[in-house]
Amino acid sequence: MKKVKFIDHIIVLIRSFFIQALWNFESMQSLGIAYAVYPALKRLYKNKEKRKDVVLEYMEFFNTNPFLASGLIGAFIAEEEKQTDTPSRDRIKKLKITYMGPLAALGDNFIWAKVNPFLLTFCSALFAVLFINLNLARGNILYVLVPAAYLIMINIVTVTFRVSFYIQGYRLGGDLINYIGSSKIKTFERLINAAALLLLGFLIVDLFYFLTKGLDISEHILRNIIVFAIWLYLFGQMYILQKHTKRLYNLLYILIFSVLIIIIRK
């Protein structure tokens, strides 16, 4: 059985970062996918006519989440290696049809609806803490530091997913679903939900203290009002967003948060 070399895997993985660059309305990401897998196909199919036919198959409609598409690309290459011994193009077509939708739903829900809002909230809280408490706004350094921190963090997350899914896709081939089912993404989603709400609560508290600074209001009363309001808000949000998490855990998150706010503001 012919094997793709390590350098081919590196080139394919790098190319997979650019599958959206060739996006079109007719076949969506198909050109990008064909571009990404071509170095591997060139290694496996020495006959140019045969290689051309295989490339044309990848030019058919394809669309999924760009950050998890590398998992399918890895699976494609694993299956292509098997094709050199037991040709069966239907298996690769079924693989594409089977995984496009689930990977798109998984990636869109996790990256765009969970990770991205969490990192934006974190960077907003970072900006507020530095601006309000440390007074680092002079020289406009925060307007560069905070966006840069966001870009670095979101790229660390997405690159990690791209690389790990490619490795597992190549290792498992058509059994990629086993990795998706055991990748603990649901656990990460619950943790991110909780962390994002806690950060949002902290941000609200910090901004409220900043805006009411200097007002003739008892700080003790003000602290209790704010903590109770945030406690109530976060409990309601967690109850809605984390339907499958035990309510006791939600209450524990809020109690820990309340104690931290009181300690920080003493």
C-alpha positions as CSV (number, residue, x, y, z in Angstrom):
1,M,0.0,0.0,0.0
2,K,1.4,3.4,-1.0
3,K,1.9,5.9,1.9
4,V,1.8,9.6,2.0
5,K,5.1,11.0,3.4
6,F,5.4,13.2,6.5
7,I,6.3,16.3,4.4
8,D,3.1,15.7,2.4
9,H,1.0,15.8,5.5
10,I,2.6,19.1,6.6
11,I,1.9,20.6,3.2
12,V,-1.7,19.3,3.2
13,L,-2.3,20.6,6.7
14,I,-1.0,24.1,5.8
15,R,-3.1,24.2,2.7
16,S,-6.2,23.2,4.7
17,F,-5.9,26.7,6.4
18,F,-6.8,28.2,3.0
19,I,-9.8,26.2,1.9
20,Q,-12.1,29.3,2.2
21,A,-9.8,31.3,-0.1
22,L,-11.3,29.4,-3.1
23,W,-14.9,29.5,-1.9
24,N,-17.6,29.8,-4.6
25,F,-21.4,29.8,-4.7
26,E,-21.6,26.7,-6.9
27,S,-19.6,24.2,-5.0
28,M,-18.6,26.2,-1.9
29,Q,-15.4,24.8,-0.5
30,S,-14.7,22.1,-3.1
31,L,-11.9,23.9,-4.8
32,G,-10.2,24.5,-1.5
33,I,-10.5,20.9,-0.5
34,A,-9.1,19.8,-3.9
35,Y,-6.2,22.2,-3.5
36,A,-5.5,20.9,0.1
37,V,-5.4,17.2,-0.8
38,Y,-3.6,17.6,-4.1
39,P,0.0,17.0,-2.7
40,A,-1.1,13.7,-1.2
41,L,-2.9,12.7,-4.4
42,K,0.2,13.5,-6.4
43,R,2.2,11.2,-4.2
44,L,-0.3,8.4,-4.4
45,Y,-1.3,8.6,-8.1
46,K,1.6,8.7,-10.5
47,N,-0.6,8.3,-13.5
48,K,-1.7,11.9,-14.5
49,E,-5.0,10.8,-16.0
50,K,-6.0,8.8,-12.9
51,R,-5.0,11.7,-10.7
52,K,-7.0,14.1,-12.8
53,D,-10.2,11.9,-12.4
54,V,-9.6,11.8,-8.6
55,V,-9.1,15.5,-8.3
56,L,-12.3,16.1,-10.3
57,E,-14.2,14.1,-7.7
58,Y,-13.1,16.5,-5.0
59,M,-14.4,19.4,-7.1
60,E,-17.9,18.3,-6.3
61,F,-20.0,20.2,-3.7
62,F,-18.4,20.4,-0.3
63,N,-19.2,22.6,2.7
64,T,-18.4,22.3,6.4
65,N,-16.9,24.2,9.2
66,P,-13.5,25.4,8.1
67,F,-11.8,24.8,11.5
68,L,-12.9,21.1,11.6
69,A,-12.6,20.4,7.9
70,S,-9.0,19.2,8.4
71,G,-10.5,16.1,10.1
72,L,-12.2,15.2,6.9
73,I,-9.2,16.0,4.9
74,G,-7.1,13.6,7.0
75,A,-9.8,10.9,6.6
76,F,-9.8,11.4,2.9
77,I,-6.0,10.9,2.7
78,A,-6.3,7.7,4.9
79,E,-8.9,6.4,2.5
80,E,-7.0,7.3,-0.6
81,E,-4.1,5.2,0.7
82,K,-6.4,2.3,0.8
83,Q,-7.7,3.0,-2.7
84,T,-4.3,2.1,-4.2
85,D,-4.9,-1.5,-3.1
86,T,-8.7,-1.9,-3.2
87,P,-10.3,0.9,-5.4
88,S,-13.7,1.9,-4.2
89,R,-14.5,5.6,-4.8
90,D,-18.0,5.2,-3.3
91,R,-16.5,5.0,0.2
92,I,-14.9,8.4,0.0
93,K,-18.1,10.0,-1.4
94,K,-20.1,8.5,1.4
95,L,-17.5,9.7,3.9
96,K,-17.9,13.3,2.5
97,I,-21.7,13.2,2.6
98,T,-21.8,11.6,6.0
99,Y,-19.5,14.0,7.8
100,M,-20.1,17.4,6.1
101,G,-23.2,18.3,8.0
102,P,-22.3,17.0,11.5
103,L,-18.9,18.7,11.4
104,A,-20.5,22.0,10.2
105,A,-23.0,21.9,13.1
106,L,-20.4,20.9,15.7
107,G,-17.9,23.5,14.6
108,D,-20.3,26.4,14.2
109,N,-21.9,25.7,17.5
110,F,-18.7,25.3,19.4
111,I,-16.3,27.8,17.8
112,W,-18.7,30.6,16.8
113,A,-21.4,30.3,19.4
114,K,-19.2,29.3,22.4
115,V,-15.5,29.9,22.1
116,N,-15.6,33.2,20.2
117,P,-18.1,35.0,22.5
118,F,-16.2,33.7,25.6
119,L,-12.9,35.1,24.3
120,L,-14.6,38.4,23.4
121,T,-16.1,38.6,26.9
122,F,-12.7,37.7,28.4
123,C,-10.9,40.5,26.5
124,S,-13.7,43.0,27.4
125,A,-13.2,42.1,31.0
126,L,-9.4,42.4,30.6
127,F,-9.9,45.9,29.0
128,A,-12.2,47.0,31.9
129,V,-9.9,45.7,34.6
130,L,-6.8,47.4,33.1
131,F,-8.7,50.6,32.2
132,I,-10.6,51.0,35.4
133,N,-8.3,49.6,38.1
134,L,-4.8,50.1,36.7
135,N,-5.4,53.2,34.6
136,L,-3.3,51.9,31.7
137,A,-5.2,53.8,29.0
138,R,-2.5,56.4,28.6
139,G,-0.8,56.1,25.2
140,N,-3.7,54.1,23.9
141,I,-1.8,50.9,24.7
142,L,-5.0,49.0,25.6
143,Y,-6.4,49.6,22.1
144,V,-3.6,47.5,20.7
145,L,-3.0,45.1,23.6
146,V,-6.6,43.8,24.1
147,P,-7.4,43.1,20.3
148,A,-4.0,41.4,20.0
149,A,-4.7,39.2,23.0
150,Y,-8.0,38.2,21.4
151,L,-6.4,37.4,18.0
152,I,-3.7,35.3,19.7
153,M,-6.1,33.3,21.8
154,I,-8.7,32.6,19.1
155,N,-5.9,31.4,16.7
156,I,-4.4,29.2,19.4
157,V,-7.9,27.5,19.8
158,T,-8.6,27.2,16.1
159,V,-5.1,26.0,15.1
160,T,-5.3,23.4,17.9
161,F,-8.5,22.1,16.6
162,R,-7.3,22.0,13.0
163,V,-4.2,20.0,13.8
164,S,-5.8,17.6,16.3
165,F,-8.7,16.9,13.9
166,Y,-6.4,16.3,11.0
167,I,-4.2,13.8,13.0
168,Q,-7.3,12.0,14.3
169,G,-9.0,12.0,10.9
170,Y,-5.9,10.4,9.2
171,R,-5.5,7.9,12.1
172,L,-9.2,6.8,12.2
173,G,-10.2,7.4,8.5
174,G,-13.9,6.5,8.2
175,D,-14.2,5.9,11.9
176,L,-13.7,9.7,12.7
177,I,-17.1,9.7,14.3
178,N,-15.6,7.8,17.3
179,Y,-13.2,10.7,18.0
180,I,-15.9,13.3,17.6
181,G,-18.1,11.4,20.1
182,S,-15.3,11.2,22.7
183,S,-13.6,14.6,22.2
184,K,-15.2,16.0,25.3
185,I,-16.5,19.0,23.3
186,K,-19.8,19.0,25.3
187,T,-17.8,19.3,28.5
188,F,-15.9,22.2,27.2
189,E,-19.1,23.9,26.1
190,R,-20.5,23.7,29.7
191,L,-17.3,25.0,31.2
192,I,-17.2,27.9,28.6
193,N,-20.8,28.8,29.3
194,A,-20.1,29.0,33.0
195,A,-16.8,30.9,32.6
196,A,-18.3,33.4,30.1
197,L,-21.2,34.2,32.5
198,L,-18.9,34.6,35.4
199,L,-16.6,37.0,33.4
200,L,-19.7,38.9,32.2
201,G,-20.8,39.3,35.8
202,F,-17.4,40.5,37.0
203,L,-17.4,43.0,34.1
204,I,-20.8,44.3,35.1
205,V,-19.8,44.6,38.7
206,D,-16.5,46.4,37.9
207,L,-18.2,48.9,35.6
208,F,-20.9,49.6,38.1
209,Y,-18.4,50.3,40.8
210,F,-16.6,52.6,38.4
211,L,-19.7,54.5,37.4
212,T,-20.9,55.0,41.0
213,K,-17.6,56.0,42.3
214,G,-18.0,59.2,44.3
215,L,-21.7,58.9,44.9
216,D,-23.1,59.2,48.4
217,I,-24.1,55.6,48.7
218,S,-23.1,53.2,51.4
219,E,-20.5,50.9,49.9
220,H,-21.6,48.0,52.0
221,I,-25.2,48.3,50.8
222,L,-24.1,48.9,47.2
223,R,-21.9,45.8,47.3
224,N,-24.7,43.6,48.6
225,I,-27.2,45.0,46.0
226,I,-24.8,44.3,43.1
227,V,-23.7,40.8,44.3
228,F,-27.4,39.8,44.7
229,A,-28.3,41.2,41.3
230,I,-25.5,39.4,39.6
231,W,-26.1,36.3,41.6
232,L,-29.8,36.3,40.4
233,Y,-28.9,37.1,36.8
234,L,-26.2,34.4,36.4
235,F,-28.3,31.8,38.1
236,G,-31.1,32.5,35.6
237,Q,-28.8,32.4,32.7
238,M,-27.1,29.2,33.7
239,Y,-30.5,27.6,34.4
240,I,-31.5,28.4,30.8
241,L,-28.2,27.6,29.0
242,Q,-27.2,24.5,30.9
243,K,-30.4,22.4,30.9
244,H,-28.4,19.2,31.2
245,T,-26.2,20.3,34.1
246,K,-27.3,19.6,37.6
247,R,-28.9,22.7,39.2
248,L,-26.7,22.2,42.3
249,Y,-23.6,22.8,40.2
250,N,-25.1,26.0,38.9
251,L,-25.7,27.2,42.4
252,L,-22.2,26.3,43.4
253,Y,-20.8,28.4,40.5
254,I,-22.8,31.4,41.6
255,L,-21.9,31.1,45.3
256,I,-18.2,30.9,44.4
257,F,-18.5,33.9,42.2
258,S,-20.3,35.9,44.9
259,V,-17.6,35.1,47.5
260,L,-14.9,36.1,45.0
261,I,-16.6,39.5,44.3
262,I,-17.0,40.3,48.0
263,I,-13.3,39.4,48.7
264,I,-12.1,41.4,45.7
265,R,-14.1,44.5,46.6
266,K,-13.3,44.5,50.4
